[in-house]
Amino acid sequence: MLIHQSMSKLRDMRLSAMAAEYVRQSESPNISDLDFDERIGMMIDAEWLLRENNRIQKRLKDAKLRFDSASLADIDYRPSRKLDRAYIARLSEFVWVREAKNIILTGCTGTGKTWLACAFGAHACRIGLHAAFFRVNRLLNEMTGANESGSMSKLLLKLKRVDILILDDWGMTVFNPLESRFLLEVIEDRYNERSTIISAQLPVANWHALFEDSTVADAVLDRLVHNSHRIDLHGPSLRAATGNVNPKTAPNGEKLQNTCLPDGEKFQNTCLPDGDID
């Protein structure tokens, strides 16, 4: 009877894991071999672990990562990708977040930029940091709506507070003057305070041409690029290995290369005669 009363009280106090551990101990024939401190410690550990897992799941849910199961432990280090394992290991310690630095991921389509960005974001959520994932065009659409509704300040505050802001598909279209100013607001708020991860097909050297307003381009890139760690991903599309074949792949199985046109507005697919994607 006393056990049932104690269980009921623990559950009323929303200590469900502690209650479950209490029941498990009461049904264990060897529990008398443990002293009181050991038993209460096991109950506390069970409750702490449940709550910590719930906090992690909430951070992952709030981050809205495209690949929330991505893990730094599962990175593919095949030679064609030219990834430095030691460099990734240093980044996985997240000193760059404490220093408010950024990561820029570049490479052709299918080389795993988004997945790697999400792996960093998911790991951040698991160690107590907050991340947020946005495709750039959708974020700009959301900011346009917020600007029209008068809720821009609220949105900017939300973006400023997150520890790691992931901006995916950077530079798929040219930024008009209003979008350029939106990006400047976001990057300026986070400069030297929070970290940002950018994934882009377009090389960093071509980013200035993405902005119609060159003055804003200078301001954004000065704050974003010069304090960033850069990772350039190489190799063939990983989607082919998982069955998600790019419909624009050449019919004879040759690899496709994504290059930016001189005006920076569109991408052109050109087939390489053989080998991996450059």
C-alpha positions in Angstrom: 0.0 0.0 0.0 2.8 2.4 0.9 4.5 1.7 -2.5 1.3 2.6 -4.4 0.9 5.8 -2.4 4.5 6.9 -3.0 4.1 6.1 -6.7 1.0 8.2 -6.9 2.6 11.1 -5.2 5.7 11.0 -7.4 3.5 11.0 -10.5 1.4 13.9 -9.2 4.7 15.8 -8.9 5.4 14.8 -12.5 8.3 12.6 -11.5 7.3 9.7 -13.7 10.8 8.3 -14.3 11.5 8.4 -10.6 8.2 6.6 -9.9 9.0 3.9 -12.6 12.5 3.4 -11.1 10.9 3.1 -7.6 8.6 0.3 -8.9 11.5 -1.4 -10.6 13.5 -1.4 -7.4 10.6 -2.7 -5.3 10.3 -5.7 -7.6 14.0 -6.5 -7.7 15.0 -9.4 -5.4 18.5 -8.1 -4.8 17.6 -4.5 -4.1 18.4 -4.9 -0.4 22.0 -5.3 -1.3 22.1 -1.5 -2.1 22.0 1.1 0.6 19.6 4.1 0.7 22.0 6.6 -1.0 22.6 4.2 -3.9 18.8 3.6 -4.4 17.8 7.2 -4.3 20.7 8.1 -6.6 19.4 5.6 -9.2 16.0 7.2 -8.9 17.3 10.7 -9.4 19.5 9.6 -12.3 16.4 8.0 -14.0 14.4 11.3 -13.7 17.3 13.4 -14.8 17.9 11.3 -17.9 14.3 11.4 -18.9 14.2 15.2 -18.6 17.5 15.7 -20.4 16.3 13.5 -23.3 13.0 15.5 -23.4 15.0 18.8 -23.5 17.2 17.4 -26.4 14.1 16.4 -28.3 12.5 19.8 -27.8 15.7 21.5 -29.1 15.8 19.2 -32.1 12.1 19.9 -32.8 12.5 23.7 -32.4 15.6 23.6 -34.7 13.5 22.2 -37.6 16.5 20.6 -39.1 16.1 19.0 -42.5 18.0 15.9 -41.3 17.5 15.8 -37.5 19.1 12.3 -37.3 22.3 13.5 -39.0 25.3 12.8 -36.8 28.9 13.9 -36.9 29.8 10.3 -36.0 28.3 9.2 -39.4 30.3 11.5 -41.7 31.5 9.8 -44.8 35.2 10.3 -45.1 35.7 8.6 -48.5 38.8 10.1 -50.2 36.9 11.8 -53.0 35.2 14.1 -50.6 38.5 15.5 -49.4 37.3 16.0 -45.8 39.9 16.5 -43.2 38.9 14.2 -40.3 41.1 16.0 -37.8 39.7 19.4 -38.8 36.1 18.1 -38.4 37.1 16.7 -35.0 38.3 20.1 -33.9 35.1 21.7 -35.1 33.0 19.1 -33.3 34.3 20.5 -30.0 32.3 23.7 -30.8 35.0 26.2 -29.7 33.9 28.1 -32.8 30.5 28.6 -31.2 32.0 30.0 -28.0 34.1 32.3 -30.2 31.0 33.4 -32.3 32.6 32.2 -35.5 30.9 30.7 -38.5 31.1 27.7 -40.8 30.8 28.0 -44.6 30.1 24.8 -46.5 30.4 24.9 -50.3 30.3 22.3 -53.0 28.3 21.0 -55.9 24.8 19.7 -55.5 24.5 16.3 -53.7 27.9 16.5 -52.0 26.3 16.6 -48.6 26.4 20.3 -47.5 22.9 20.3 -46.0 23.4 17.0 -44.2 26.7 18.2 -42.7 25.2 21.4 -41.6 22.4 19.5 -39.9 24.9 17.2 -38.3 26.5 20.1 -36.6 23.1 21.5 -35.7 21.9 18.2 -34.2 25.0 17.7 -32.2 24.7 21.3 -30.9 21.1 20.5 -29.7 22.4 17.3 -28.0 25.0 19.3 -26.0 22.6 22.0 -24.8 22.9 24.6 -27.6 20.0 25.9 -29.7 20.0 25.8 -33.4 17.6 26.9 -36.2 17.5 25.8 -39.8 16.2 27.9 -42.6 16.4 27.7 -46.4 17.4 31.2 -47.3 14.6 31.9 -49.8 12.0 30.8 -47.3 13.5 32.9 -44.5 13.5 36.0 -46.8 9.8 35.3 -47.6 9.1 35.0 -43.8 11.0 38.3 -43.2 9.0 40.0 -46.0 5.8 38.9 -44.4 7.0 40.0 -40.9 8.0 43.4 -42.4 4.5 43.9 -43.8 2.8 42.8 -40.6 4.9 44.8 -38.3 6.4 41.8 -36.5 9.9 42.1 -37.9 11.4 43.0 -34.5 10.1 39.8 -33.0 11.5 37.7 -35.8 14.9 39.4 -35.6 15.1 38.8 -31.9 14.3 35.2 -32.4 17.1 34.9 -35.0 19.5 36.8 -32.8 19.1 34.5 -29.8 19.7 31.1 -31.4 23.2 29.8 -30.8 23.6 28.4 -34.4 21.6 29.7 -37.3 21.8 27.4 -40.3 21.2 29.1 -43.7 20.8 26.5 -46.4 20.8 27.0 -50.2 22.5 30.4 -49.9 22.8 32.2 -53.2 20.3 30.3 -55.4 19.0 33.7 -56.6 20.2 37.2 -56.5 19.2 39.3 -53.4 17.2 42.4 -54.3 17.9 45.6 -52.2 15.2 44.8 -49.6 16.3 41.2 -49.2 19.9 42.4 -48.9 19.0 44.7 -46.0 17.1 41.9 -44.3 20.2 39.7 -44.5 22.4 42.5 -43.2 20.1 42.9 -40.2 20.4 39.2 -39.4 24.1 39.0 -39.9 24.8 42.3 -38.0 22.7 41.2 -35.0 24.7 38.0 -34.8 28.2 39.3 -35.6 30.7 38.5 -32.7 27.8 37.2 -30.6 26.4 34.1 -32.3 27.5 31.6 -34.9 26.0 30.9 -38.4 26.4 28.0 -40.8 26.0 28.7 -44.5 25.7 26.0 -47.2 26.0 27.1 -50.8 26.8 25.7 -54.2 28.3 29.0 -55.3 31.9 29.6 -54.3 32.5 32.3 -51.8 34.5 34.3 -54.3 31.3 34.8 -56.3 29.0 35.9 -53.4 29.5 39.6 -53.9 27.6 39.4 -57.2 24.6 37.9 -55.4 23.7 41.4 -54.0 22.2 44.1 -56.1 23.4 46.6 -53.6 27.2 46.4 -53.5 27.5 48.5 -50.4 25.3 46.0 -48.4 27.3 43.2 -50.0 30.5 44.6 -48.6 28.9 44.9 -45.1 27.4 41.4 -45.1 30.4 39.6 -46.4 32.8 41.5 -44.1 30.8 40.3 -41.1 30.1 36.8 -42.4 33.2 35.5 -44.3 36.3 36.7 -42.6 35.7 35.0 -39.2 34.5 31.7 -40.8 35.8 28.2 -41.0 35.5 27.0 -44.6 34.8 23.5 -45.8 34.6 22.7 -49.5 33.0 19.4 -50.3 34.0 17.4 -53.3 33.2 14.1 -54.9 30.2 12.6 -56.8 26.6 13.2 -55.7 25.8 11.2 -52.5 22.2 11.0 -53.6 23.1 8.4 -56.3 24.5 6.2 -53.5 21.2 6.4 -51.6 19.0 5.9 -54.7 18.0 9.6 -54.9 19.4 10.1 -58.4 19.4 13.6 -59.8 17.1 13.7 -62.8 19.5 16.0 -64.5 22.3 13.4 -64.4 23.7 12.8 -67.9 22.0 9.7 -69.5 25.3 7.9 -69.9 26.0 8.2 -66.2 28.5 11.0 -66.3 28.7 13.3 -63.4 27.2 16.8 -63.4 29.0 20.0 -62.5 27.1 23.0 -61.1 28.6 26.3 -62.2 27.4 29.9 -61.8 26.7 32.0 -64.8 28.6 35.3 -64.9 25.6 37.3 -63.7 25.3 35.1 -60.7 21.6 34.5 -61.2 21.3 31.0 -62.4 23.1 27.7 -62.3 24.1 25.7 -65.3 24.7 22.0 -65.4 27.6 20.8 -67.5 28.7 17.2 -67.9 32.2 16.2 -67.0 33.7 13.6 -69.3 34.5 11.3 -66.5 35.6 11.1 -62.8 34.2 12.9 -59.8 32.5 16.3 -59.6 35.1 19.0 -59.3 
